[in-house]
Amino acid sequence: MKKIIVVGLILLTLTLVGCNQSEAGEGTPEKIRLDYAHYSPTSLVLHEFGWAEELFEEEGIEVEWAFSQGSNKALEFLNSNSVDFGSTAGAAALISKTNGSPIETVYIYSKPEWTALVTNKDSEIQSVEDLKGKKVAATIGTDPYIFLLRALDEYGLTASDIELVNLQHGDGAVSLSQNQVDAWAGLDPHMAKLELDQQAELFFREPDFNTYGFLNVRSDFLEAYPDYVAEVIGLYEKARTWIIENEAEAIELISEKADISKEVAARQLERNDFSEPVPSDTHIAHIIEAGKVLQAGEVIDEEHDLEEVVHSLIHPSIAEDVIN
């Protein structure tokens, strides 16, 4: 009988210790995993200055970084649970959400005009209609690809009217400069570099076809650690404010981080509007309109209720509390 009581006490003690350990871990993540990208200037500032590391060091939280070459890569990281926060274009996040991605948008890192349709300076292509039957490079699943689809739709064409060449953004720029493709759905800073260094022509521009820069968080991280999501948003706000107040230094930083000239970095930065960081009805309406075009182009299934999907994607309350 004594042995049974002792064993019972040991099991109870272990259970209580286990519960305490679980509770201790519930409110604090072991690490916070962020991405940084050349198309997201605020992420470059955070990555450079180490503000996240400073903030979380006292709590023993490790900060881990991953480099995103495009929205498609950022979404791969989010879907594979390789990062907690990923930087994407809004429409790319929407497509991913309709495919079941466990993500929510908690912050707007910029309103960029980061994409346009580009061709070489001596090209015969002068308009979207001229793309019919031509080779066009784009990165499927990213804002430039979606921009291309919207441009084609605007002029009565579809993706089947062109020969789409799926290349990562930097490779698309190289292919255009080497005349391996006829046109490219560009992305800054690669696009700005071709524009300034090789006099590439941005033959179709439409700022409203660019979707906003979305900072997305994995839904499980948001549910488990909302306070730390707020902390990360606060860091992005610090970076956004620094860029606005230190434009010359920001250009120099982007130049160094992206390995581009200051002139190219300046052109990229001037095509970013940092004035609306809190997700709002403006962003919701914009993404729904993009979604309608994507449904018409059969990129998003017609079965999806766009308003429902977008409202499940965009989560403004934490940013509202942090910023307003």
C-alpha positions as CSV (number, residue, x, y, z in Angstrom):
1,M,0.0,0.0,0.0
2,K,2.9,2.3,0.9
3,K,4.5,1.6,-2.4
4,I,1.3,2.5,-4.3
5,I,1.1,5.8,-2.4
6,V,4.7,6.7,-3.1
7,V,4.3,5.8,-6.8
8,G,1.2,7.9,-6.9
9,L,2.9,10.9,-5.3
10,I,5.8,10.6,-7.8
11,L,3.4,10.5,-10.8
12,L,1.4,13.5,-9.4
13,T,4.7,15.4,-8.9
14,L,5.8,14.7,-12.5
15,T,2.4,15.7,-13.8
16,L,2.5,19.0,-11.9
17,V,6.0,19.7,-13.1
18,G,5.0,18.9,-16.7
19,C,2.0,21.2,-16.4
20,N,4.2,24.0,-15.0
21,Q,6.7,23.5,-17.9
22,S,3.9,23.6,-20.4
23,E,2.4,26.8,-18.8
24,A,5.8,28.4,-18.8
25,G,6.2,27.8,-22.5
26,E,2.7,28.8,-23.5
27,G,3.2,32.6,-23.4
28,T,6.7,32.8,-24.9
29,P,8.0,31.3,-28.1
30,E,11.5,29.8,-28.2
31,K,12.2,31.7,-31.4
32,I,10.6,34.2,-33.7
33,R,11.3,33.6,-37.4
34,L,11.1,36.5,-39.8
35,D,11.7,36.9,-43.5
36,Y,13.4,39.8,-45.3
37,A,13.2,40.7,-48.9
38,H,14.6,43.2,-51.4
39,Y,11.1,44.2,-52.3
40,S,10.3,45.1,-48.7
41,P,12.5,48.0,-47.5
42,T,11.2,47.9,-44.0
43,S,12.3,44.3,-43.6
44,L,15.8,45.3,-44.9
45,V,16.0,47.9,-42.1
46,L,15.0,45.4,-39.4
47,H,17.4,42.9,-40.7
48,E,20.3,45.4,-40.8
49,F,19.9,47.1,-37.4
50,G,19.1,44.0,-35.3
51,W,16.3,45.7,-33.5
52,A,14.4,42.4,-33.2
53,E,17.4,40.7,-31.6
54,E,17.7,43.5,-29.1
55,L,14.0,43.5,-28.2
56,F,13.7,39.7,-27.6
57,E,17.2,39.0,-26.1
58,E,16.1,39.7,-22.5
59,E,13.4,37.0,-22.8
60,G,15.8,34.5,-24.3
61,I,13.9,34.4,-27.6
62,E,16.1,33.6,-30.6
63,V,15.4,35.5,-33.8
64,E,15.9,33.7,-37.1
65,W,15.8,35.2,-40.6
66,A,15.0,33.8,-44.0
67,F,15.5,35.6,-47.3
68,S,12.5,35.7,-49.6
69,Q,13.2,36.1,-53.3
70,G,9.5,36.7,-54.0
71,S,6.0,36.3,-52.7
72,N,6.0,32.7,-53.8
73,K,9.1,31.9,-51.7
74,A,7.7,33.8,-48.7
75,L,4.5,31.7,-49.0
76,E,6.5,28.5,-49.3
77,F,8.2,29.4,-46.0
78,L,4.9,30.2,-44.3
79,N,3.2,27.0,-45.6
80,S,6.1,24.8,-44.6
81,N,6.3,26.4,-41.1
82,S,9.8,27.7,-41.9
83,V,8.9,31.2,-40.8
84,D,6.3,32.8,-38.6
85,F,6.2,36.1,-40.5
86,G,6.4,36.4,-44.3
87,S,6.3,39.4,-46.7
88,T,4.1,39.1,-49.8
89,A,2.0,41.0,-52.2
90,G,-1.6,41.2,-51.2
91,A,-3.0,39.2,-54.2
92,A,-0.4,36.5,-53.7
93,A,-1.6,36.1,-50.1
94,L,-5.2,35.9,-51.3
95,I,-4.4,33.1,-53.8
96,S,-2.6,31.2,-51.1
97,K,-5.4,31.7,-48.6
98,T,-7.9,30.2,-51.1
99,N,-5.6,27.2,-51.3
100,G,-5.8,26.7,-47.6
101,S,-2.7,28.5,-46.4
102,P,-2.8,29.1,-42.6
103,I,-1.9,32.8,-42.8
104,E,-3.4,36.1,-41.7
105,T,-2.3,39.6,-42.7
106,V,-1.6,41.8,-39.8
107,Y,0.3,44.8,-41.2
108,I,0.8,46.7,-44.5
109,Y,4.5,47.3,-45.1
110,S,4.0,49.6,-48.1
111,K,1.8,50.5,-51.1
112,P,4.3,50.0,-53.9
113,E,4.3,50.5,-57.6
114,W,6.8,47.7,-57.7
115,T,5.7,46.0,-60.9
116,A,5.2,47.0,-64.6
117,L,5.5,45.3,-68.0
118,V,9.0,45.7,-69.3
119,T,10.8,45.3,-72.6
120,N,14.1,46.3,-74.1
121,K,14.7,49.8,-75.4
122,D,14.7,48.7,-79.1
123,S,11.8,46.3,-78.9
124,E,8.8,46.6,-81.2
125,I,6.5,45.9,-78.3
126,Q,4.8,49.2,-77.4
127,S,1.5,48.0,-75.8
128,V,-0.1,45.1,-74.1
129,E,-1.8,44.0,-77.3
130,D,1.7,43.6,-78.8
131,L,2.3,40.7,-76.4
132,K,0.1,38.3,-78.3
133,G,2.2,35.3,-79.3
134,K,5.3,36.6,-77.5
135,K,7.5,35.1,-74.8
136,V,6.8,36.8,-71.5
137,A,8.7,36.1,-68.3
138,A,7.0,36.2,-64.9
139,T,7.1,34.5,-61.5
140,I,3.9,32.5,-61.1
141,G,2.1,33.3,-57.8
142,T,3.6,36.7,-57.4
143,D,2.3,40.3,-57.9
144,P,4.1,40.7,-61.2
145,Y,2.4,37.6,-62.5
146,I,-1.0,38.8,-61.3
147,F,-0.3,42.3,-62.7
148,L,0.4,40.6,-66.1
149,L,-2.9,38.7,-65.9
150,R,-4.8,41.9,-65.1
151,A,-3.1,43.8,-67.9
152,L,-4.0,41.1,-70.4
153,D,-7.6,41.0,-69.1
154,E,-7.8,44.8,-69.5
155,Y,-7.0,44.5,-73.2
156,G,-9.1,41.4,-73.9
157,L,-6.3,38.9,-73.8
158,T,-5.6,35.9,-71.5
159,A,-2.5,33.9,-70.5
160,S,-3.2,31.5,-73.3
161,D,-2.5,34.4,-75.8
162,I,1.2,34.6,-74.8
163,E,4.0,32.1,-74.1
164,L,4.5,32.4,-70.4
165,V,8.1,31.7,-69.2
166,N,8.0,31.0,-65.4
167,L,11.2,32.5,-63.9
168,Q,12.2,33.9,-60.6
169,H,12.3,37.7,-60.7
170,G,16.1,38.1,-61.0
171,D,16.2,35.4,-63.7
172,G,13.4,37.1,-65.6
173,A,15.4,40.4,-65.7
174,V,18.5,38.6,-67.0
175,S,16.5,36.7,-69.6
176,L,15.0,40.0,-70.9
177,S,18.4,41.7,-71.0
178,Q,19.7,38.8,-73.0
179,N,16.7,38.8,-75.4
180,Q,15.7,35.3,-74.3
181,V,12.2,36.6,-73.8
182,D,10.3,39.4,-75.4
183,A,8.9,41.0,-72.3
184,W,9.0,40.6,-68.5
185,A,6.5,41.3,-65.7
186,G,9.1,43.1,-63.6
187,L,9.7,43.7,-60.0
188,D,11.8,46.3,-58.2
189,P,14.7,46.5,-57.5
190,H,15.5,44.4,-60.6
191,M,13.1,46.4,-62.7
192,A,14.6,49.8,-61.6
193,K,18.1,48.4,-62.3
194,L,17.2,47.5,-65.9
195,E,15.3,50.8,-66.4
196,L,18.3,52.9,-65.3
197,D,21.3,50.8,-66.4
198,Q,20.0,49.4,-69.7
199,Q,17.2,51.9,-70.6
200,A,14.6,49.2,-70.5
201,E,11.1,50.4,-71.3
202,L,8.3,50.2,-68.8
203,F,5.6,50.1,-71.6
204,F,2.7,49.4,-69.3
205,R,2.2,50.9,-65.9
206,E,-0.9,50.9,-63.7
207,P,-0.3,51.6,-60.0
208,D,-3.8,50.3,-59.1
209,F,-2.9,46.9,-60.5
210,N,-0.1,46.6,-57.9
211,T,-1.4,45.1,-54.7
212,Y,-0.2,46.3,-51.3
213,G,2.7,44.8,-49.4
214,F,1.3,42.4,-46.8
215,L,3.1,41.2,-43.7
216,N,1.5,37.8,-43.0
217,V,1.8,35.7,-39.9
218,R,1.0,32.0,-39.5
219,S,-2.4,31.6,-37.9
220,D,-1.1,29.2,-35.2
221,F,1.6,31.8,-34.1
222,L,-1.0,34.5,-34.0
223,E,-3.3,32.4,-31.9
224,A,-0.6,31.3,-29.5
225,Y,1.4,34.6,-29.2
226,P,-0.7,37.6,-30.0
227,D,1.4,39.8,-27.8
228,Y,4.5,38.9,-29.8
229,V,2.7,39.6,-33.0
230,A,2.1,43.1,-31.6
231,E,5.8,43.4,-30.7
232,V,6.8,42.5,-34.3
233,I,4.3,45.1,-35.7
234,G,5.9,47.6,-33.4
235,L,9.3,46.8,-34.9
236,Y,8.0,47.2,-38.4
237,E,6.6,50.6,-37.3
238,K,10.0,51.6,-36.0
239,A,11.5,50.6,-39.4
240,R,8.8,52.4,-41.3
241,T,9.3,55.6,-39.3
242,W,13.0,55.4,-39.7
243,I,12.7,55.2,-43.5
244,I,10.4,58.2,-43.7
245,E,12.7,60.3,-41.5
246,N,16.0,59.1,-43.0
247,E,15.4,58.8,-46.7
248,A,19.1,59.3,-47.7
249,E,20.3,56.7,-45.2
250,A,17.5,54.4,-46.3
251,I,18.6,54.6,-49.9
252,E,22.2,53.8,-48.9
253,L,21.0,50.8,-46.8
254,I,18.9,49.4,-49.6
255,S,21.7,49.9,-52.0
256,E,24.1,47.9,-49.8
257,K,21.6,45.1,-48.8
258,A,20.3,44.5,-52.4
259,D,23.7,45.1,-54.0
260,I,22.4,47.8,-56.3
261,S,23.4,51.4,-57.0
262,K,22.1,54.2,-55.0
263,E,20.3,55.5,-58.1
264,V,18.4,52.2,-58.4
265,A,17.7,52.1,-54.7
266,A,16.3,55.7,-54.9
267,R,14.1,54.8,-57.8
268,Q,12.8,51.8,-55.9
269,L,12.1,53.8,-52.7
270,E,10.3,56.6,-54.6
271,R,7.8,54.0,-55.9
272,N,6.8,53.0,-52.3
273,D,4.1,54.8,-50.2
274,F,4.5,54.0,-46.5
275,S,1.5,56.0,-45.3
276,E,-1.1,53.3,-44.6
277,P,0.3,50.6,-42.4
278,V,-2.9,49.5,-40.7
279,P,-5.0,47.0,-42.7
280,S,-8.3,48.7,-43.5
281,D,-11.4,48.6,-45.7
282,T,-9.3,50.2,-48.5
283,H,-7.0,47.1,-48.6
284,I,-10.0,44.8,-48.3
285,A,-11.8,46.4,-51.3
286,H,-8.6,46.5,-53.4
287,I,-7.8,42.8,-52.8
288,I,-11.4,41.8,-53.6
289,E,-11.2,43.6,-56.9
290,A,-8.0,41.8,-57.7
291,G,-9.6,38.5,-56.7
292,K,-12.5,39.0,-59.2
293,V,-10.0,39.3,-62.0
294,L,-8.2,36.2,-60.8
295,Q,-11.4,34.3,-60.6
296,A,-12.2,35.4,-64.2
297,G,-8.8,34.1,-65.2
298,E,-9.4,30.8,-63.4
299,V,-6.5,31.4,-61.0
300,I,-8.9,31.4,-58.1
301,D,-11.9,28.9,-58.2
302,E,-15.3,30.5,-58.7
303,E,-16.5,28.5,-55.6
304,H,-14.7,30.8,-53.3
305,D,-16.6,33.7,-51.7
306,L,-14.0,36.4,-52.1
307,E,-15.4,38.7,-49.3
308,E,-15.4,35.8,-46.9
309,V,-11.9,34.7,-47.8
310,V,-10.5,38.3,-47.7
311,H,-12.1,39.0,-44.3
312,S,-10.5,35.7,-43.0
313,L,-7.2,36.8,-44.3
314,I,-7.0,40.4,-43.1
315,H,-6.6,40.8,-39.4
316,P,-6.4,44.5,-38.5
317,S,-7.1,44.7,-34.8
318,I,-3.5,44.2,-33.5
319,A,-2.0,46.9,-35.8
320,E,-4.9,49.2,-34.8
321,D,-4.0,48.8,-31.2
322,V,-0.2,49.2,-31.8
323,I,-0.4,52.2,-34.2
324,N,-3.6,54.1,-33.5
